[in-house]
């Protein structure tokens, strides 16, 4: 059954759902309730019949409550090449190539909810890193039953020099306070078309210093395949998010700086905007 897309936002007043141009307040409902439904789109549609029409709030939080955020790496050829570049001095110019070609993907933990910020909020760079880059990614919303039911935009902020020094440092290169952004909302919808584009623009001192674009059809692996690997011998009682890898990587001489604005847009999902604190 086809259900028109519904975007769910988290606000100070609770969940807000937007269908077309109409917005509704889902009073007394938390995001966790959506993630545990076997058919979230059907459940959400039914809730809208009794929801209160409102004007969408200007201030929105990240669309997350109790969900963990995980990530897949080296899913695009460009990401494989970048990882090989950053690790070539530490003997790591083979395992990234191998994981790109292997049956088993790279899957790693990214963030707990308190480390995630929403659109309009600030992200932080690691104080002990010198080479920091954003990673624009499609994020899958996976319910507690293991099904993909929605999508949002993710920024997997990464410290490339730390990861490149030694692959065992990956958790330190990926996980710290304000290291992940999701938003602006969670779009509950049918699967995105493979032609959907992911675009990034980094603005510094009112000028674009980097921009790039890729498309979902440039991924080596399918979204259900990545989800299947994440769920092997793992369960998520409150559901989870899975970042699906980046196909846009700034050049090796680029690093983020305080005050930079990062804009990530995915066709059909909106634009995630964050600044570096």
C-alpha positions, 0 to 999 in steps of 0.5 A: 500500500502506497502512503504519501511521505510524512516527515516527523520532526522533534520539537520542544512541544513534542512530535510534529508530523508534516504531510504535504503542506499540513503540520500536526502536533502528535501530543503525548507521543515520543519518537520511540513509539514510532520506531517500535511499530511493525508498520510505522507508516500505517500507524502514523497515518492513523495518528494524523486523523486525530492530531491537532493542526499547527504551524511548524515550529522554527526550532527543531531538535534531532529526530532521535530519542533512544535510538543508537546511530551506527554507520557503514564505511567504504560503501562508495569507491570515492570513500575507499580511495580516500581511506587508502590515501589517509592510511598509506603511511601506516600500511593501511593501503590494502585493507580498505580496498579489501573491505570494499570488495569483500562480502562483509561490509564495514559496520561501526558504532557512531553515536548515542542520542546525546552525541547527536545534534539536529539541523541548525545546531553546532558540531564539534571538532576533536581537540586532538585532531588536525584533519577533520571532514564532514561525511554527508550520508543517507541515514536509514531509520530501522524499526525494532522489527528490523525493517527500513521505514524512513530516511533522514540526512546524516553528517558523520563528522570524522577525524581522518588523521586519527583514523589514518594513523592506526585503524584501531583508533577508529572509535576515537576518530568517529565518536565524541560529543556533537560528532553526529548530526541528523535531520532536519526531520525523519521522512517516513516514505517508500524507498528513495529512488536510486537516482536520488542525489546527495549534495554538500556545500561547505561555507567559510567566511560567506564563500563556498570552499568545497562542494560535491555531489553523488547519487545513491546509485554510486553505492557498491552495496544495497541498503537492505544488504547493509541493514541485514549485516547490521542486524546480524546477532544484534537487536535494537529494542528502540530501533536505530539509525544506520548511516550508509557511507559517503561518496563525497570527500573533500581533497586531502588538503582540506580540513574544517575550521571553527565557524564553517557552515556545512549544508547537506541536501538529499533529494526528497529529504530536505537540507541539514545545516550545521556550523562548527563550534 
